[in-house]
């Protein structure tokens, strides 16, 4: 999608991946609400809206990077030994 595509009203198709240039976030186009796009992170999550003028097609590298970031082990870390209140043993 070029700048000339955006000015003539071209809107990305549902299911394509784009980058919201306001924040640099990758999102999949889930639908359109009037002139706005509904975008969702590649691995799911909260949707947000963006105008077609502020998005560009995502590269394969950007899409992969966004998918891997969600699966980071640091985000999935859980305590090994959960703390149990003493009242449970009494």
Secondary structure, 3 states (H helix, E strand, C coil): CCHHHHHCCCCCCCCCEEEECCCCEEEEEEEEECCEEEEECCCCCCCEEEEHHHEEECCHHHHHHHHHHHCCCCCCCCCCCCCCCHHHCC
